[in-house]
Amino acid sequence: MPDTKFRVIRAGPLVSFQDLGRNGHMRFGVPKSGPMDIAAFKRTNRLLGNAIGATCIEVSIGGLELECVEGATSACIHGGDFHLALDQVDIANGEIFTITSGQKLTIRAGKTGSWCYLSLAGSINTETWLGASATHFISGFGGGALKADQSITVSNANILDHVADNKPIGQRAYHGYIRVTLGPQDHYFTPTAIRRLLNEEYKVSTAYDRMGMRLTGPNLELNTALSIPSEPLMKGSVQVAGDGVPTILMSDHQTTGGYPKIATVISSDLDMLAQLRPNQPLRFLAVTPQEAIRIARVKKIELSS
C-alpha cells in the first residue's frame, strides 16, 4: 500500500518515538531507553501484527493530537486509561481502528495511568541512533520528541479488521504496593531506614520523567559515610542521595552512579510502577530474589498467552 502521512496538531511533554531500546551500549555510557511500560508497548504491536519491537509513539499524560493528511492505516492504543477519540467518537483501549485522510485522532489523559502507546499498522519512518529509534530525551538522540506541525510517514500501511482486545496486560491492577528485593547496598542504611521503606507510605513526586521517579515520604538515613565508588545502574534501582530521599531509576536512567541503592523494583512491577501519577501513594513490599524470579516467569506466561 502507499504511504500514509500524519501531521502533529499538538504534542504534550515527553511524547516521543520509542522502540524496545538499544541493547549492548550501556558499558559505553549509552542508556538503553525504550518504553516506560514495556508490556503495553508489546501488546499494541502484537495486536496489529507488527514486529514486537516496532517503533510506536509513546504518549505521556500531556496527550497527543494527530491528523491523517494522506492515505489510511489501522492503529491501536494500549497502556494507561487514556481518553481516546477519532473525530470525537470514543475509542476503547486496545481497539483496532482505521484512521483515514482528514480524520483527527485525539489522545488525552483519563482517570489513571501516565503512558500509552500508539501503534500504526506499518512502519513508522524515524531517525535511528545506534540502530534504534528509541528516544533518549536528554540528548535528543533517536526518533525524537514529537512537535506541533511535524510530519509522520508510515510505510507499508495496512488496513486490518476492527476488533477490541479487552484482555488485561499482565498484572495491570495496582494493589497499592510495589514489590522490591532489598539491596544491593541496604547494609549502608540504618535499621530504621529499612523499616520505614517497607512499612510507611511514599508518594510519587512531581519530579517524575523518563529518567527517574523521585518520591516524597520518610527520609532514609545512612549508617555510614556516603562514599562508595560509582558502579553500573539498572532500571528499577531505588537509589538514595545524601538528603535521604529515594529516587527510582526509569527507562532513560544514567548508566553509572555512586549513590547507594537500598532496594530494586522487581522487573514484573516496573510497568505498573511507571503508570503511577504524581501525588499517587505507594508502598513497598519486600520479596526474595527467588520469589521475584517466580513472579517474572508467571508474568511471561500471562503475556504470551
BAPA-101332 format. One record per residue: residue in one letter; x, y, z of N, C-alpha, C, O, CB in turn. Coordinates in pm, whole numbers, plus 50000, padded with zeros to 5 digits. Glycine has a CB too. Example, Ala and Ser with C-alpha at 12.3 -4.5 7.8 and 13.67 -1.06 7.14 Angstrom:
2
A513194943150780512304955050780513204967050780514244966850846511314955350905S512854977550708513674989450714512905000350787513415011450804514084994050572
This chain:
305
M500844988150000500005000050000500885012550000502035012150045499055000050123P500345023849950501135036349953501335041150095500695036350189500445047249870D502235050750109502505056250241501285063650296500475069150221503705065650235T501185063650428500175071650497500905082550574501935080050637499295062850593K500355094750569501045106050631500155112750735498945113950718501485116150526F500805117250842500115124150952500785137550978501955139750947500125115451080R500005146451035500525159151085500245159951234499125157151278499905171251008V501255163751311501065165451455500405178951480500965189451448502435164451531I499205178651536498505190951571499025196251704499305208151719496965188651577R499155187151800499655190851932500285178751998499785167551986498515196552021A501395180952067502055170152140502485175352276503175185552284503265164452061G502105168452382502495172452517503945168952546504605162852463501585165852619P504435172752663505815169552702506035154352707505135146752742506145175752838L507235150252671507675136352680506955126852585507005114652604507495131452820V506285132152483505705123752377506795121052275507395130452223504435130552310S507065108352246508235105252164508065092152089507155084352116509485104652250F508985090051995509085077051928509905067752016510935071752070509715078451786Q509435055352030510175045352107510085031652042509025027751992509635044752251D511195024552041511165010252016511645003452144511595009652250512055006251891L512104991052137512484984052260513834988452316514294983152416512524969252235G514474998152252515705003652307516944997952242516894988452163515745001152454R518075003952279519364999852221520144991552323520614996652424520195012352177N520264978852293520974969652382522474969752356522934972652245520424955452366G523224966652460524654964352444525534976552445526724975652414524884957252321H524974988352481525775000552477525955007152613526645017252623525135010252383M525375001552718525475007952849526905008452899527285017552972524605000752950R527714998752860529114998852903529895010352842530995013552886529774985652868F529305016552739529915028352677529265041252725529525052052672529835027352525G528405040152826527745051952879526475055952806525985067052823528675063152878V525925046852723524725049952645523525042952707523485030652709524905045752496P522535050352759521345043952817520575035852714520625038652594520435054452879K519855025852762519045017552672517815024952623517425023252508518635004852741S517185033152709515925039952678514835029652648514825019052711516095049652557G513925032252555512825023152527511585026852607511595036852680513235008952558P510525019052595509225022552655509245022352808509975014552870508165013152606M508435031052866508265030953012507435018853054507725012753157507595044053060D506415015352977505575003653005505794993752891505154994652786504045007553019I506704984252913507104975152807505974965852766505804963152647508314966952851A505184961052861504114951652829503064958152740502604952052643503464946352956A502674970452770501684977552688502234980052549501514978652450501274990952755F503494983752540504154985952411504094973352325503704973852208505624990452431K504484962052382504504949552307503104945152265502904940652152505154938552389R502144946552356500784942352324500214950352207499534944852121499874943752447T500494963352205499984971852098500514967251963499754966351866500354986352122N501804964451955502374959651830501834945851792501544943251675503894959251839R501714937251891501244923751863499844923851804499554916151712501274915251991L498984932251855497604932851806497534936651659496674931951586496804942751889L498454945351616498444949951477499254940951384499274943151263498974964051469G499924930851439500744922151356502094928251321502794923151234500024918751231N502454939051389503784944851370504834936351440504504928051524503834959351422A506094938451405507184932451482507054937051626506654948451651508584936151423I507384928451721507144931351863507894943851908507464950652001507564919351948G509014946851843509794958651881509664970351786510484979551789511224954951892A508644970051701508464980751602508234994151672507694994751782507284977551509T508655004751607508525018151664507075021851688506225020251601509175028451573C506805026851808505505032251845505675046651889506795051551902504845023751959I504555053451910504575066751969504175065252115503065060952145503625076751893E505075068852205504795068452348504175081852387504765092452366506085065552431V502975081252445502225093352478502165094852630501765085652701500805092852419S502565106552678502515109652821501155115452856500285116552769503645119552860I500955119052983499685124953024499475138652960498395144452971499615126053175G500515143952894500355156452820499505155052696498995164952643501695161852782G499345142652647498445139952537499035142352399500165147152385497245148052551L498235138952297498665139852158497445141552068496395135552093499485127352116E497585149551965496535150851864497175150351727498095158051697495735164051883L496685141151643497215139051509496105140651406494935138251434497865125251496E496495144751285495575144851172496175136551060497345138251024495295159451123C495375127451005495815119850889495605128750766494485132850737495025106250876V496685131550695496595140650581496675133450446496425139450342497695151050589E497035120750450497125113250325497095098350354497805093550443498405116950246G496275090850279496225076450292495365071850408494495079150456497615071050309A495615059550453494855053650563495665042350622496485036150554493475048550515T495445039750750496105028550816495325024750940494625033050998497565032050852S495455012250981494865008051108495805011651222497005013351202494564992851107A495235012751340496015016951456495445010551582494335005151581496025032451470C496235011151689495805005851818496535013451927497685017451910496074990351828I495855015352039496455022552153496255014152278495145009752307495815036752170H497335011852351497265004252476498095011252583499005018952551497764989552455G497785008752708498555014352818497655019352927496725012352968499445025552769G497925031552977497105037253082495685039953035495375038952916497725050053133D494835043353130493425045953099493275060053042492825069253111492535044153227F493665061552916493585074452849492235075952779491555066052751494735076052748H491855088352750490655090952671491055091752525491875100152488489935103952718L490485083152443490865081952302489655084952215488555080252243491425067752271A489855092852111488735096352024489225098351881490285104151858488025109152074L488445093351785488685095451643487545103951590486405099351584488795081851565D487845116351551486805125951512485715126651618484525126451586486205122051375Q486125127451743485245129151859484375116951889483465117651971484355141051837V484655105751824483995093151855484945084851942486075082251901483585085251724D484485080852060485365073952155485875060752099485185053552027484625071452285I487125057752136487775045052101488155038152230488565044752326489025047252009A488045025152235488415017652354489915014752354490525012952249487625004452363N490495014252473491875010052489492004995652438491304986752486492325011252638G492894993452342493074980152286492244977452164492304966352109492774970052388E491474987052118490644985351999491454988151873492194998051867489404994452005I491324979551773491934982251643490944990451561489794986651545492314968851568F491405001751511490545010651432491345015451313492565013851309490025022551518T490665021351217491335026651098491145041651092490035046751110490795019850970I492225048751065492195063251051492505066650906493485061750850493205070251148T491675074950845491805078250704492035093250687491885101050781490565073850626S492385097050566492705110950536491585120350580490415118050551492965112650387G491975130950653491015140850701490545138450842489935147250902489845141150611Q490815126650898490365123651033491415127851136492615128151108490055108751048K490925131151256491795135451365491705125651481490615121451521491415149651411L492855122051533492955113051648493385121151769494385128351764493945101351620T492645120051878492945127352000493215117552113492415108452138491795136852037I494335119352182494695111252298494945120752414495825129352405495945102152269R494195119252521494425127752637494255119652765493625109052765493455139852637A494835124652872494855117252998493435114353046492555122853038495615125053104G493245102353096491975098453155492095097653307492755106053369491505085153099K491475087653366491425086753511492735081953572493145086753677490315077553552T493395072553507494615066653563495645064453453495335064453334494295053253634G496895062653496497965059453403498715071553354498145082353339497425052053286S500005069653329500875080553284501355079053141501865088653083502045081553374W501205066953082501745064552949500825055452869500215046252924503145058352958C500715058052739500065048452650500835048252519501695056652495498555052252625Y500535038452434501315036052313500415035452191499465027652185502125023052325L500745043852094500045043851966500885036251866501995040251832499765058451917S500345025051820500995017051718500215018451588498985018351589501105002051761L500925019751478500315021251347500685009151262501835004951260500775034451278A499705003551191499934991451111500794994850991500315000050890498584985251066G502054991851003503024995350901504344998550968504614993751078502545007050814S505145006650904506455010250958506575025450968506545032350867507595004450870I506695030551092506855044851112508275048851075509245043251127506535048851259N508395058450985509725062950942510295072751044509755083551064509645069550801T511385068951107512025077551207513545076851192514085067851128511595073451351E514195086451252515645085751261516035075351365515285072651458516255099651296T517215069651348517725059951445519085064651497519775072651434517835045851382W519435059451611520755061951672521255048751727520585042551810520675072951785L522415044451682522985031551722521995020251697521865010951776523395031851870G521295021351584520405010651540519035010251603518295000751581521044997951565A518685020551681517375020551747516705034251733517385044551729517515016751896S515385034151725514635046751717514285052151855513805063451867513345044851635A514505044151960514155048352096514755062052126515945064352106514645038052199T513915071052176514345084752203514955085852342514335082052441513175094352189H516175091052348516805094452476516595109352494517185117352422518335090452479F515765113252592515285126952597516365137252627516335148152570514225128052700I517305134152713518295144252750519175147752630519495159552610519165139252865S519565138052551520415140552435519605143952311520075150952222521285128452407G518355138952307517525141052188517805130952078517195131551972517735154852135F518735121652103519065111852001517955101451987517175099152080520395104952035G517895095151870516845085551841515765091951755516015101751686516245080051970G514565086451761513465091651679513075105751715512645113451629512275082751693G513225109251843512975122851886511605125051946510715116651937513155131951773A511465136652009510185140852065509305146351954509795152351858510385151452177L507995144251968507055149351869506755164151896506685168452011505755141051869K506595171751788506335186051798505195189951705504935183151605507605194151765A504525200851738503435205851655503915208451513505015213451491502845218651715D503065204851415503305206551271504315196651215504655197351097503785220551243Q504805187551296505715177251246504955167451158503785164551183506395169751363S505615162351053505025152350965505525138451004506695136651039505375155450817I504635128850998504965114951026504525106350908503375107450863504295110051159T505415098050859505095089350746505125074850789506045070450858506085091650630V504105067350749504015053050777504125045450645503245046550560502675049450852S505195037850628505385029850507504675016450522504475011450632506875027750478N504285010850407503614997750406502404997550498502174987850571504594986650446A501635008350494500435009250579499464998050545499374993550431499745022850563N498744993650647497884981950631496534984550698496464991250801498544969250692I495474979250639494124980350695493734966750751493764956650680493094985150587L493354966450879493014953950946491554954050989490904964450992493924951751067D491054942251023489694941251078489624948551210490604949151285489274926551095H488454954151238488284961651363487864951851474486774946151472487214972951346V488774950151569488494941551684488934948851810489694958551803489224927751671A488464944151925488844950152053489524939652138489094928152144487614956052126D490584943752205491324934852294491094939552437491674949552480492854934552259N490264932552509489944936452646490714928652750490464929852870488474934852670K491664920552704492434912352796493414920852875494104929252817493184901252719P493494918953008494454926753087495884923853042496194912752999494304923553236I496744933753053498154932053016498914927953140499324936453219498754945252954G499104914953158499814910353277499074914653403497844914253407501244915653279Q499814918553504499204922953629499004938053623499874945653667500094918853752R497874942453570497644956553549497094963553673497354975353694496714958553434A496344956353754495704962653870496754966453974497534957954018494644953353931Y496764979254012497704983754114497114981454252496034986554282498064998754094H497804973754335497274969654465497734978854578497454976154695497684955554494G498424989454543498874998654647500294996054692500805003454777497964997954763Y500944985754638502324983054676503134979054553502604973854454502394972054783I504424981654561505384977854458506374968254521506944971154626506104990354395R506604956754457507494946754514508954949754480509294953554368507114932854463V509804947854579511234950354565512034938954627511544931654713511624963854630T513264937654582514244929654655515174939754722515564949654660515044919554560L515534937254846516434946354917517844945554858518274935054810516474943055067G518544956954862519914957254815520034963554677519034967554618520484943354813P521254964354627522444957254676523194964154789524164958554841523374955054562Q522774976154829523514983054936522624986355055522784996855117524144995954882D521694977555087520814980155202521614980555332521174986555430519714969255211H522804974355334523624974455455524204988155484524764990255592524744964355443Y524104997555392524565011155415523535019455492523815030855529524895017955282F522345013655515521265021255577520985016255718521265004755752519985020355492T520435025055800520095021355937518915011755937518125011655842519785033856021P518765003656044517574995056055516275003056048515274998255995517614987156185T516285015256102515095023756096514745027155952513565027455916515315036656177A515755029755869515515032955728514855021255655513945023255575516815036755659I515325009055683514734997255620513274995755663512414992855580515544984555656R512994997655792511614996555840510735007155776509595004355738511564997755994R511245019155764510465029855701510135026355555509005028055510511225043255707L511135021555484510925018255343509795008055326508975009155235512215012755282L509764998155415508834986955398507524988655474506604980555456509504974355441N507404998755559506204999855641505485013355632504365014755681506554997255783E506125023055570505495036255563505165039855419505695034055324506415046955625E504275049655405503775053255273504655064055208505125073255274502335058155283Y504845062555078505515072554997504535077354890503485071354868506805066854932K504915088254825504125093354714505055096554598506215100254617503305105854755V504505095154476505245099254358505265114554358504215120954368504595093554226S506435120454346506535135054344506285140254202506115132454109507915139754396T506275153354188506145159254056507455158553977507475161453858505685173754067A508545154754044509835152753977509865138453922510575129753973511035155254076Y509095136453816508965123153755509045124853604508235131753543507605116253797D510045118453544510175118553400510735105153354510745095553431511065130253353R511205104553231511685091853179513005087553243513385075853232511865092653029M513695096553310514965093053374514755087153513515445077753551515865105253382G513825092553588513625087553724512345092553786511705101853737514775091453809M511985086153897510785089453974511215092654117511525083554194509725077753970R511235105354151511595109554286510365108254375509265111954335512155124154288L510555103054495509455100754587509465110954700510495116854729509525086554644T508325112954762508235120654885507785111254996506975102254973507255132854870G508305113455115507965104855228509085104855329509955113555326507665090755181P509095095055418510125094455523511535093655465511775086355368509875082455614N512455101055525513855100355483514475087055523514095080855622514655112055543L515435082755442516125070155464517575073155500518385076555413516035060855338E517895071855630519215075855677520265064955654520005053055667519165079255824L521455069755618522595060855604523195058055742523075066255833523655066955509N523845046655757524545043755882526045045255869526805041255958524215029755929T526475051055756527895053055731528065064655635527075069755581528545040155674A529275068855614529535079955522529165076155380529295064555340531005084255530L528705085955304528315083555166529565083555078529935093755021527295094255117S530205072055069531495071354998531665057754933532515049954975532665074355093I530865054954831531045042654754531405046554611530955056954563529755033754758P532205038354544532585041754406531385040354313530445032854340533745032754358S531435047754202530385046454102530385032354047531425025854035530575056753988E529185027554012529035014153960527875013853861527105023353856528805003954074P527745003253782526645002453685525275003053753525094998253865526764989653603L524325008953684522975010353735521995002753646522294999453532522585025053744M520815000253701519784993553623518424999753651518215005853756519764978453654K517514998253558516155003253574515524996553696515644984453714515315000753447G514855004453777514214999253897515025001054023514514998654133513914984853879S516285005254010517095007654130516495018954213516125029354159518565011054091V516395016654345515905026954436517135033054503517625027954603514885021054543Q517625043954445518845050054498518495061554592517455068054576519755055054382V519355063854687519105073954790520285083454796521415079354821518845067354928A520005096154773521055106454780521335110154925520715104655017520655118954699G522255119454945522645123355080521535129555161521615129855284523775132755074D520475134655094519355140555167518365130155217517365133655281518645150455079G518625117255188517755106555236516505104355155515635096655195517375109355375V516395111055039515195109954955515405099154849516395099754776514865123654888P514495089354838514655078854738514185083154599513205090454584513905066454782T514905078354499514545080354359514635066954288515625059754302515465091054290I513595063554212513585050954137514005053853994513425062553929512175044254140L515005046853945515525049053811514585042753707514095031653723516935043153798M514355050453598513425046053495514165044353361515385042753360512265056153480S513445044653250513985040053121515205047653072516085041753011512925040853019D515265060753096516395068853048517465070953154518235080653147515895082252999H517525062053253518455064053364519905064253318520265058353216518265053153469Q520735071253396522175071553369522745057553384522135048953448522895081553464T523905055253327524465041653325525295038453448525455026653482525295039753203T525855048653516526625046253637526255056553742525735067253710528145046653608G526535053353868526265062753976526845057854107527125045954123524775065053990G527025067154201527645063754328526745064554448527215062854561528795072354350Y525455067154428524535067154542524175052754579524025044354490523245075354509P524035049654707523665036054747522235032754707521345041254711523845034354897K522025020254669520715015254631520155006654743520684995954773520775007254497I519105011454806518535004354920517704992254875517554982654950517675013755003A517164992854753516324981954702516244983054551516694992754491514894982454765T515654972754489515454972454344514054967554315513654956854362516514963354275V513294975154239511944971054199512054958954108512864958954015511174982754128I511254948654134511324936654050510814939953910509944948553893510504925054113S511354933153811511024936253671509524935153644508984942753564511784926953578S508854925853710507424923653685506554935153729505414936253684506974911253755D507064943953817506274955253866506684968653806506104978953840506374956054015L507684968653718508174981253663507134988153575506995000353580509444978853582D506404980253495505374986353410504274992653495503815003753467504764975853316M503854985553598502824990553688503305003153759502545012753775502434979853791L504565003253801505135014953866505135026953772504785038053812506565012053913A505525024753647505625035653550504285042553528504245054353493506165030653419Q503185035353547501855041053521501335049453638500285055653625500875029853491L502045049753750501615058153862501785072853824502625076453742502415054853991R500955081253886500995095553857501525103353977501505098354090499595100653819P502005115553954502435123954066501355125254172500165126654141502825137754016N501795124654299500945125354418500205112354447499445111654544499945136554404Q500395102054365499765089154394500585081754499501805080954487499625080654263P499935076254602500675069354708501135055554665500545049254577499815068254832L502195050854729502655037254706503375032154829503895039954909503585036654583R503405019354844504165012654949505045002054885504784997454774503225006355056F506084998154956506994987954907506804975054984506594975155105508454992854917L506884963954912506784950654972508024942754932508304941054814505474943354926A508764937855031509994930355003509694915954967508884909355034510944930855123V510334910954863510274896854825511704891954808512624899854789509434894754695T511874878954814513204873254794513544872954646512644873354562513294858954855P514824872154611515194870754469514544858554405514154859054288516704869954455Q514424847654479513794835654425512314837954393511804833254292513944824054524E511634845454482510234848654458510094858054339509144856854261509604854854583A511014867354324510984876554210511104868854078510444872253980512104886954221I511954858554075512114850353955510814842853925510394842153810513274840353973R510194837354030508934830054010507854839353954507114835553863508454823754142I507764851454008506774861253961507034864853815506094866153737506804874054050A508304866553779508654870053641508254859053544507794861853434510154872853630R508424846453585508044835353498506544834853477506074832253366508534822153556V505784837253584504324837253574503874848553481502994846453397503664838953713K504464860353496504074871653411504394868853265503604872453177504774884353456K505524862553237505874859453099504854850253036504504851952919507254853253092I504384840453112503344831453060502064839053032501414836852930503084819953159E501684848153122500464855953104500544864652978499574865852904500204864853226L501694870552955501834879652841501914872252708501574877852603503074888052859S502344859852712502464852252586501204844552551501104839052441503624842452594S500244844052644499014836452618497984844752547496884839952518498434831152747
